[in-house]
Amino acid sequence: MNSMAALLVIVACHSQDTTCLHDPVTVISFNTDVDCYNALPQELKRARAMAEIIYGDCFPVNAELVAGRNIRQSIDPGKLVALGAPLATAGPAQAQALVPPVPAERYGMSR
């Protein structure tokens, strides 16, 4: 009897910074880590339809934690909207004029 099972966890991240969503996109239970790793490529491909940057891996867990359960949870699609939100929320940037170079004579330097 196998004493270890595995959870596949997939997270989505914003494509323009280093933040990822707090909630996983998907969590799936498997009876063995082999089953989990076999399913990983297909699940990553499916998740990439929801977000551009996806990370996923299989994590071993005690089989008793998932015994008799078939876990498959997916993120609420509304939470994925945060990945497309603009990074700055403070409003538009203020325009600034560039200052022309200060002549060297102003500092007592001559050519």
Residue pairs with C-beta under 8 A, 6 or more apart in sequence:
2 31
2 32
2 63
3 62
3 63
4 32
4 33
4 60
4 61
4 62
4 63
5 29
5 30
5 31
5 32
5 33
5 60
5 61
5 62
5 63
5 65
5 66
5 67
6 29
6 30
6 32
6 33
6 35
6 36
6 37
6 58
6 59
6 60
6 61
7 27
7 28
7 29
7 30
7 36
7 58
7 59
7 61
7 66
7 71
8 26
8 27
8 28
8 29
8 30
8 36
8 39
8 40
8 43
8 56
8 57
8 58
8 59
9 24
9 26
9 27
9 56
9 57
9 59
10 24
10 25
10 26
10 27
10 43
10 44
10 47
10 54
10 55
10 56
11 20
11 21
11 24
11 25
11 54
11 55
11 56
12 20
12 21
12 25
12 47
12 50
12 51
12 53
12 54
12 75
12 80
12 83
13 19
13 20
13 21
13 51
13 53
13 54
13 55
13 83
14 20
14 53
14 82
14 83
14 87
15 52
15 53
15 83
16 87
17 87
20 55
21 75
21 79
21 80
21 82
21 83
23 75
23 76
23 79
24 73
24 75
25 47
25 50
25 51
25 54
25 74
25 75
25 80
26 43
26 46
26 47
26 56
26 72
26 73
26 74
26 75
27 71
27 72
27 73
28 36
28 39
28 43
28 71
28 72
28 73
29 66
29 69
29 70
29 71
29 72
30 36
30 39
30 58
31 63
33 58
33 60
36 58
37 58
40 56
40 57
40 58
43 56
44 54
44 56
47 54
47 56
48 54
50 75
50 77
50 80
51 80
51 83
52 83
104 110
104 111
